[in-house]
């Protein structure tokens, strides 16, 4: 999908490719972690290990989205197309969601 964002942002936005990426690779896994954390005893080594794994996943996801946003911004520099700006905006929303999940 990354290549699609870079090569054809108009098509990517029309087909909600950003949402496909978010829901398929990140959101489902986040929900799994959150469910497991809610069910756990909130103490002990097992909880801490699960929480650490979850926070690591969020950090990796954030790094991915920051890198993707940076690459797209560089490629789109000087091109103010509505779809390109919309795609960057949607990626920013995902970054905001990831930041919120960290708390």
Backbone as a ProteinNet text record, in pm:
[ID]
protein_1_A
[PRIMARY]
XXXXXXXXXXXXXXXXXXXXXXXXXXXXXXXXXXXXXXXXXXXXXXXXXXXXXXXXXXXXXXXXXXXXXXXXXXXXXXXXXXXXXXXXXXXXXXXXXXXXXXX
[TERTIARY]
82	0	85.4	201.6	290.4	321.7	348.8	377.3	256.9	139.1	17.6	7.5	36.6	33.3	130.1	246.7	349.3	318.8	266.7	246.2	112.3	8.9	-124.7	-208.3	-176	-247.6	-396.8	-432.6	-573.8	-651.5	-601	-665.6	-665.4	-554.1	-543.2	-651	-673.3	-773.7	-913.1	-936.4	-1069	-1105.5	-1006.9	-1031.8	-1008	-984.1	-960.5	-848	-740.9	-627.9	-563.8	-567	-510.9	-587.2	-718.3	-799.1	-775.1	-755	-722.2	-591.1	-493.2	-364.6	-382.9	-452.6	-473.1	-547.3	-658.8	-742.1	-678.4	-614.2	-558.5	-431.1	-341.2	-210.9	-198	-277.2	-253	-372	-486.7	-598.5	-642.8	-650.7	-690.9	-595.6	-468	-366.8	-376.1	-399.7	-415.1	-532.9	-643	-760.9	-733.8	-656.6	-619.3	-539.3	-440.9	-360.7	-447.8	-531.1	-613.7	-707.8	-763.6	-850.5	-774.3	-654.9	-572.7	-531.8	-500.7	-462.3	-580.6	-698.9	-818.3	-847.2	-822	-851.3	-744.4	-628.4	-518.5	-536.9	-455.1	-467	-407.8	-345.8	-285.7	-171.2	-112.9	4.9	88.7	209.8	297.2	374.7	462.7	552.4	479	377.2	303.1	234.8	171.6	107.5	211.3	323	426.9	484.7	504.5	557.6	458.5	330.1	228.1	221.3	225	220.5	343	459.9	581.5	573.8	521.1	506	408.7	299.3	199.6	261.4	333.2	394.4	501	572.5	670.8	601.7	490	413.3	366.7	316.5	271.7	387.5	504.4	621.5	661.6	661.9	695.9	593.2	465.3	360.8	376.6	407.2	428.9	546.5	654.7	772.1	737.2	658.4	616.8	537.5	437.3	353.8	431.3	522	604	691	750.6	834	753.3	636.7	549.8	504.9	465.5	422.3	536.8	657.6	774.5	803.6	802.3	829.7	725	599.4	494.2	506.1	535	551.2	663.6	774	887.1	851.3	780.4	743	640.5	549.1	443.1	483.7	605.1	650.1	622.5	552.4	519	395.8	339.7	219.6	104.4	14.7	-91.2	-223.6	-216.5	-338	-424.2	-553.8	-647.5	-635.5	-624.4	-614.5	-484.3	-376.9	-248.7	-253.6	-312.4	-328	-421.4	-524.8	-618.6	-549.1	-463.6	-391.7	-296	-223.5	-134.3	-213.5	-328	-413.9	-459.7	-500.7	-546.9	-434.1	-313.9	-199.8	-171.5	-191.5	-173.9	-276	-395.6	-497.9	-454	-398.6	-348.4	-237.8	-149	-43.7	-103.4	-207.2	-274.4	-338.9	-400.5	-460.5	-353.8	-241.6	-133.2	-82.2	-69.9	-26.6	-127.9	-253.5	-359.1	-356.8	-331.8	-327.5	-211.3	-107.6	8.7	-21.4	-125.3	-153.3	-245.4
-120.9	0	126	114	229.4	280.3	187.4	225.5	294.3	248	310.2	455	478.8	615	705.4	650.8	730.7	753.4	650.5	659.4	717.8	689	734.5	771.5	883.7	923.4	949.1	988.9	1013.9	882	780.1	648.7	594.7	611.9	563.8	626	754.4	823.8	781.1	766.4	725	585.7	498.3	359.5	337.8	445.1	436.8	339.2	343.9	254.1	277.6	401.5	431.1	358.1	349	277.6	127.1	76.6	-64.5	-96.3	-12.4	-28.9	-25	76.1	94.4	-24.2	-59.2	-164.7	-302.7	-329.6	-461.9	-486.6	-391	-414.3	-364.2	-266.8	-204.6	-210.1	-164.4	-151.7	-285.2	-388	-518.7	-568.7	-551.8	-595.1	-512	-383.4	-296.6	-343.6	-374.7	-421.8	-554.6	-642	-767.4	-740.3	-653	-618	-555.9	-463.6	-395.8	-493.1	-586.9	-688.1	-775.5	-818.5	-902.5	-825.8	-698.2	-617.8	-598	-580.1	-563.8	-690.9	-806.1	-934.2	-975.6	-914.4	-956.1	-900.5	-947.8	-909.6	-772.5	-708.2	-575.3	-572.5	-685.5	-690.3	-811.7	-809.7	-922.8	-911.6	-1007.9	-1007.9	-1030.7	-1114.6	-1143.2	-1017.2	-942.7	-817.6	-720.3	-706.1	-612	-650.4	-779.8	-825.5	-795.2	-819.3	-789.9	-640.9	-561.1	-415.2	-365.3	-419.4	-379.5	-415.1	-532.1	-575.1	-482.9	-448.2	-357	-219.9	-165.4	-33.3	-36.5	-147.3	-162.8	-165.9	-238	-242.5	-101.6	-26.4	110.8	198.5	182	259.5	224.9	96.1	55.1	106.4	100.4	151.2	301.5	372.8	517.8	548.5	474	494.1	469.2	366.5	336.7	453.6	500.7	609.1	740.1	766.7	888.1	882.5	766.4	750.9	763.1	700.6	709.3	853.2	920.2	1060.1	1146.8	1123.9	1200.8	1176.7	1048.1	1017.4	1080.7	1071.8	1130.6	1282.5	1343.8	1489.6	1535.1	1460.6	1495.3	1479.6	1373	1350.5	1453.3	1492.2	1585.8	1731.1	1757.3	1893.9	1985.2	2091.4	2187.5	2151.5	2034.6	1990.8	1990.5	2084.2	2101.4	2039	1924.7	1856.8	1819	1830.8	1803.6	1661.1	1564.4	1425.1	1399.3	1460.6	1443.2	1499.1	1616.1	1674.3	1590.2	1535.7	1450.5	1323.9	1266.7	1146.7	1176.3	1285.4	1324.1	1350.4	1411.1	1437	1306	1211.1	1082	1007.9	1015.4	952.6	1021	1151.5	1225	1180.5	1150.1	1100.7	966.5	880.6	752.1	773.7	868.9	900.1	951.6	1031.2	1079	965.5	873.6	757.2	675.4	654	577.1	646.9	778.4	852.4	836.7	839.8	826.4	687.2	585.6	449.2	427	507.3	492.7	533.9	611.4	659.7	566.5
0	0	0	60	63.9	-76.7	-167.2	-305.5	-369.9	-336.1	-388.1	-340.5	-212.9	-158.8	-233.4	-264.1	-330.1	-477.9	-543.9	-689.3	-730.2	-653.2	-692.3	-569.9	-507.5	-385.9	-409.8	-529	-560	-550.7	-614.6	-609.3	-465.9	-395.6	-257.5	-169.1	-184.3	-102.1	-143.6	-273.7	-322.8	-273	-258.8	-217.9	-67.8	6.6	151	185.5	107.1	129.6	265.7	312.6	444.3	554.9	540	638.4	631.1	512.4	496.4	568.5	549.2	616.6	768.2	818.3	961.6	1023.4	965.2	1023.8	1012.1	901	877.5	957.7	958.2	1019.5	1162.5	1200.5	1330.4	1426.2	1384.2	1477.2	1536.8	1455.8	1506.5	1613.6	1590.4	1688.5	1816	1801.8	1919	2003.1	1939	2012.1	2082.5	2018.7	2084.2	2211.3	2200.4	2317.5	2427.8	2389.4	2489.4	2559.6	2484.4	2543.9	2642	2604	2691.9	2817.3	2800.4	2917	3012.3	2956.5	3041.6	3120.5	3059.7	3123.6	3224.7	3217.2	3304.5	3445	3536.7	3677.3	3707.2	3610.6	3625.6	3725.7	3749.8	3835.8	3798	3844.1	3818.5	3689.1	3670.8	3555.4	3423.5	3427.1	3303.7	3250.5	3339.2	3298.4	3244.4	3314.6	3273.1	3137.6	3115.8	2986.6	2874.1	2898.5	2798.5	2770.7	2876.1	2860.2	2783.2	2815.9	2744.9	2596.4	2567.2	2428	2354.4	2421.1	2364.1	2335.5	2433.1	2415.2	2306.1	2295.1	2188.1	2051.7	2043.5	1919.5	1880	1977.8	1950.2	1902.8	1963.9	1922.8	1779.6	1746.5	1610.2	1509.3	1546	1457.3	1437.4	1544.7	1534.7	1444.3	1461.1	1375.4	1229.2	1203.8	1066.8	1007.9	1081.8	1031.5	1019.1	1112.1	1101	976.2	951	831.5	703.6	701.6	584.2	561	667.5	656.6	603.8	655.9	612	463.9	421.5	280	187.9	227.9	144.6	141.2	255.2	260.6	169	170.3	84.1	-62.7	-94.9	-234.4	-280.7	-193.6	-230	-213.5	-167.6	-140.1	-259.2	-231.2	-335.8	-416.2	-393.7	-464.8	-365.2	-381.2	-281.5	-326	-390.4	-432.6	-313.6	-330.9	-221.5	-168.6	-258.7	-215.5	-141.1	-185.4	-118.6	23	36.7	169.8	255.9	195.5	269.4	317.8	235.4	274.5	389.8	381.8	491.1	619.2	605.8	721	785.3	704.2	756.7	826.9	772.7	838.9	972.5	977.1	1103	1207	1164.2	1256.5	1316.1	1234.1	1284.6	1386.9	1359.7	1456.5	1587.4	1578.4	1698.5	1776.2	1704.6	1770.5	1841.9	1777	1839.9	1966.4	1960	2078.7	2192	2158.8	2259.7	2322.1	2242.1	2294.3	2389.4	2379.6	2467.4	2610.8	2629.5	2765.7	2840.1
[MASK]
+++++++++++++++++++++++++++++++++++++++++++++++++++++++++++++++++++++++++++++++++++++++++++++++++++++++

